[in-house]
Amino acid sequence: MADTKQGFDTIQIHGGAVPDPSTGARQTPIYQSTSYVFKDADHAARLFNLEEVGFIYSRLTNPTINALQDRITALEGGAGTVCCSSGHAAQIMALFPLMGPGKNVVASTRLYGGTVTQFSNTIKRFGWSASFVDTDDLDAVRAAINEDTRALFCESIANPGGYITDLPAMAKIAEEAGIPLIVDNTSATAYLCRPIEHGATLVVNSLTKYMTGNGTVTGGSITDSGKFDWMASDKFPSLSQPEPAYHGLTFGEALGPMAFTFHSIAIGLRDLGMTLNPQAAHYTLLGLETLSLRMKKHVENAEIVAKWLEGHPAVEAVTYAGLDSSPYKSRMATVCPKGAGGLFTFAMKDGYDACVKFVNALKLFSHVANLGDTRSLVIHSASTTHRQLTPEQQAAAGAAPNVVRLSIGIEDSDDLIADLDQALKAAS
């Protein structure tokens, strides 16, 4: 475990990382093994009964992944973390212990398009449902919660627009309702925003993005604050009632602040199988070593580029929350004091056709369905990441047809502006 009293820059390098006990290897090895030898029959039984922590099978636990989980836990300021195969997997894993047939999640309208689709359609196959609400309208958020609501879900910095959510207000509403607040922290990372400090119960991340930072692997994580009392009501029977598969063990009672984390491993990973592979964990561990350095540069470049775009005659509006013109600038000081991230959108005055010409004319920016890379990325959200949404949902998410999403990398800002300038001229 990392020393959480250490600074962020120290934890991102040393968290969860100790020299290999067998070889002394300083970098965390890739433990490419499906299974682990038990000391004896009693040792195996204790592990399977959750009486002792250890390694059984890599669908559940793996030393490389454990190191990553410990590091993320320390960076987020939580009690425990479970890693899985993608950010989308992390969302299902986060909801899995909380939901049941007929139960619902109240979610922000300002979400990644794939999340809106997952919540609108896919989770119905579990008998779950979602209702979407503008999280800037606190009365609407309260009104959307009913007796069957089991979670409130939002993004810290919303994809694609870069809007910043009022996390303290969301946490207060969730607390009043007796439900957990789940925050997707992908676009901010723990460097810019620590949702648990603002009252979040669970923090999910797509490790694919800024956490790894180089577009090499997919991965996801769920960090539990350890502060929610799962035993306080009968809303969460998976955690507050005896689990038949473990001889009547009640996770919330027996495991306290680690109840959610252990349930996510022992039940979630066991039965859903959304396991992260150790090589992907290794790449993410390497990426995290430079997280703060990269995020500083992402923010610096995004501020420069957004200000330049705001003054361009072909641009109708820029959503970057770090701009003085943004209604989210004051919120940034509370929720994301180190900056508004590297993700935002801008609207073009000449509409959809101009957006297409602009994207096609870019040379340095990469046209890909990803964000949070060291490289600068571009995409037209309405025809790609948010294509499945209705026009009304696209508008609510900030992904209208005349809008382009930029994920600003860590290149020289002058070169980024030069590329944007020539592409805007080509689109005119």
N, C-alpha and C positions, 0 to 999 in steps of 0.2 A: 504493500500500500504506500501511496505517496504521503509525504509530510505536507498536510494541507496548510500549514503555517508558512510554507515557502511561497515565493512569488510565482506568478503565472508562467513567466519565461523559464523558470527552473522546473516547475512541474511538467510543462509540456515536453521536456527532454527526459527528466528522471522519473516521472510518475509511472509506477508499475514496473520499472526496469531495474533489475538487479543482475549482477554477473551470473551466468549459467553455473549452477552448483557443480556440474560434472566437469566442464571444460574451462570455466573462467571466461567464456566468451562475453565481451562487454555489450555487444548489441544483442537484443532479444532474438534467440534462434527461432526459425520456423519449425515448429513441432508438427511435422507432416506424418501424423500417426492417427489411426482410427480409434485405437484402444490402448489401455494402460494396465500393466501387470499389478494385480492385487498382492498385498503382503501375505494374506492367508484368507481363509473362508470367512472368518469373523470380520476382517477388514472390508471385504466385499459387501457383506451384509450391512455393515454400518453405513457405508456409502449409499447403498440403495435405499436404506431407510431414512436418509437425510439426517443421520445422527452424527455424521462427520463430513467435513468438506474435503473434496478431493476429485480425482479424475477417474471417470468411468468409461466414457465413450464420447467421441468428438462431436456428435450431434448435440451434446449437452455442454461439455466443458473441454477446454484445450488450453495448454499453458500460454501459447502465443496470444490467443484471444483474451485470456484472463489478464495479461499484462495491459492490453489495450483497454479492457473494461475498467481496470483500476485507474488508468490514466484519465480516461474520460470522466469517471466519477469525481476525481480530484479537481479537474478543470471546471466541471459544472457545479461543484460544491454539494454533491448528493450523498446518499447512503450506499447506493449500489447501481451498477449498470449491467445491462444485457445487450450484447451485440448480435446482429442478425444479418441477413443476406442483402438487404437494401433498405432505403428509407421507407418505401412502401410497405415492406415487411414489418418495419418498426411500428408503423401506424396500426396495423392489424394486431401486432403483439401487444401494443399498449392498451388497445380496447378489449382484447380477449378475456382477461380476468375480470373485467368490469361489466361487460354486457351480457345479455341473455335474450331469448326470444321475446319480442315485444318491447324491448328497451331501445332508447335512442340517445344520440349524441347531438348536442347543439354546437354547430361549427360556424366559423366566420365565412362570409362570402368571399373574402380576399384570401384565397388559397391557390396553390399550384393546381393547374387544371386536372392533373391525374388524381389528386386527392379529392377534388370535387366529384369526379367520376367514380372513384372508389367508394366514397361515402353515399353518393346518389344511387348507385346501381349495385355494385358488387356486394356490399355488406348486407343487402337485402336477402342474399342467399343464406345468411346466418340467422335470418329473422330479426335483424337489427334495422334501424332506420336513422336518418340524419335530417335535421332541419337547419337551414342556413340563415344567418342573420348578420346585418351590418354591425360589427363590434364597436363602431364609433357611437352607435345609438344604445346606450346602456339600458334604457327602459325596454327597448326591443329585445335585448339579450335576456333580461329578467323574465319578460313575458313568454319567451320561447321555451323556458325551462318548465317541465311538468313533473308529475310524480314518477314517470318512467324514464326520466333523463338520468344518465349515469356518468356523463362527462361533458365538460366544456372544452372545445378545441379551437386553437388559433395558431397563427404563425407570429413570431416575434417581429421579424421584418418580412412583410408579405411578398411572395412571388406571384406576379412579376413586377408589381409597381414599386416595391421598396417602402410601402406604407408601414409605419411603426404602430404596433398595437399597444393600447394602454393596459399593460400587464397587471399593475396593481389593482386597477378597477375590475379587470376580469377575475383576478384572484379573490377579491372581496365578494363578487357575485357568486362565484363557485362555493366559497366558504359558507355563505348564507344559505345556499341550497343543499349543502352537505354532500357535494360531489367534487371530484378532483378536476383541477385545471391541467390540461395537457397542452404544452407549448412546443410547436415545431421550431427549433432554433437553428435550422439549417443555414439560412441566409445571414445570420448574425454570428454564429458560433459563440462559444463561451467567452471568447476574447472581447467581443463587443457587448454581449448581453448574457447575464446569468439569471434565467427566469426563476430559479428556485429562490433567489434573494428577493424576488418580487411576489412570491407567494405561490408559484406553480408547484403542483404535486409531481408531475411527470414531465420530462423533457425528452423529445425525440429529435434525432438528427439523421439526415442522410449523410453518411460518412463519405459518400461518393463525391461530394461537393468540396467546400473549403477545407474540411477536416483533413482529407487526403491531399487535395489541392492540385493534383496533376493529371486528372482524367484517366487514371490507370485501373481502378477497381470500383465495384459497387459495394456498398455496405450500409448498415443502419445501426442505431443504438437507441436504447430507452434507459434513461437515468431516473431513478426514483429519489425523491427528496427524503423519504423515510419519515415524513412528518404527518402523513394522513392516518387517522385512526380508522382502520378498516372494520374494527369491531364495534364501532359506535352505533351502527344501524344494521338492518338486514338487507341493505341495498346491494351488498357485494358478497353473495354467498360463496363464491369461489375462494374468497379469502377469510370469511368470517364463520364458515360452517365446515364440519369435518369432511375431509377429502377421502373418498372410498379407496382410491388407488394407493393411498399411503396409510392404510389401516386406521383411518379416522383422524389423521393429523389435521389440525386447524392451523393454517398458515399464519393468519393474523395473530393468533394467540401464542403460538410456539416460536415464531420468528420475528415478531415485533417490527422494527423499522426495516428489516430485510425481507418481510413477507412477500411483497410484490416481486422483488428480484428473484427470490427462490422459486416462487410460483411460475414466473416467466421461463425459468430454466427447466424446472422439474416437470412442468405440465406443458407450457407453451412451446419450448424448443423440442421437447420429447414428442409431442403429438402433431404440431404444425410443421416441424422440420425446417424452419427458415434459417438454417445455420450459416454463419459466416465461415468462410474457409480460412485457414491459418495464413496462407500466403497473402490474401487480401488484408488480413489484420496486420501483417508485417509492413505492407506498403503504407497503411494508415498510420502506424506507429512512426514511420519515417516522416510522413507528411506533417504530423503533429509537432515534430521537433522545431519546425519553422513557422508554426501557425501565426503567432503574434507578429512576426516580421512581415509575413505576407499580408495579413489583414491591415496592417498600417499602410502598406503600399496600395492595396485595393482601395481603401478609403481615400487616401491622398489623390490617387488618379481619378476616382469617381467624382470627387468634388470639382477637380479641374475640368473634366470632360463635361459634367452636367452644367457648370456655369457657362462653358463655351456654347453648348447646344442651346441653352436658354436664350442666348443672344443671336441665334441664327435665324434669318428671315424665313427659312423653309419650315421651321419648327413651331408648332402651335403651343405645346406645353411639355414640361419636363417634370417627372414625379419625384425626383431625388429628394429625400427627406432632409438632407444636409443643406439644401438651398434656403436662403433667407425667405424666399417666397413660399416655401412649403408650409402648409398648416401643421405639419408634423415636426417642425424644427424644435419647438419647445418641448415636445414629448421626447425627442431624441436625448435631451439633456438628462432626463430621468431614467429612461429605459436603456438607451445605448449611448452613454456619455463619451465613449471613445470614437464614435462616428456612426454613420448611417449605412455602412456596408458598401459593397461594390455593385449592387444590383439595382437597376431602375429601368423605367421606360420613358419613351418620348413619343408624342403624337405629331404626325406630319400633316401640314395644312392641305396637301393635295391628295390625301386619302390613301386607300388601299394600293392602288396602282403605283403610287410613288414609293410606298413601303417596299413593294416587290423589287422595283428598280434599284432602290437604295441597298437592300440586302444583297442583291446580285452583283452590285458594283464594288462591294467591299473587298479588300485584298489582304489586309493584316488581320482583321477580325475573322474568326472561324465561325461558319454557319453550322452550328450543331445544337442538338437537344440536350444541353447540359449547362451548368453554371458553376461558378466557384473554382474555375481553373486558373492557373497562372497566366494562361493565354486569355486574351479578350475574345468574348464570344457574342454572337448575335443570333436572334431568332425572331420571326414574326409569330407571336403567340397565338393569334386568332386562327391561323391555319395549321398550327402544329400542336404545341403543348396544351392549348385550350380549345382545340378544334371540336372536341366532343360536346362542348357546352352550348347551351342555347345563346342567342344574341344577348338576352337579358343577363344571363350568368356571366358571359364574357365582359359585358359592361361593368357589372358589379365587381368582377375580379380585377378590373383595370387592363383588360386585354381586348379592347375594341379593334375593329379591322384597320384603323389608321394608326395603330400603336406598334412600336418596335421595342423589343426588350434587349438591353445591353447588360452583359456581365463583364465588368471592367477588370482587366488583368493587371499584371505588374510590370508591363513594358514601359518604355519611355512615353510619357504623356504627350509629348510633341508629336511622336509618330502616330499615336492613336488619333489625335485631332486631325493630322494630315490625311489619314485614311478616311475618317468620317467626312471631312470637307470635300474630298474628291468624289465620294459616293453620293453626297447630297447634291453636288453639282450635276452628277450624272442622272439623278432622279428628277431634276427640275425640268 
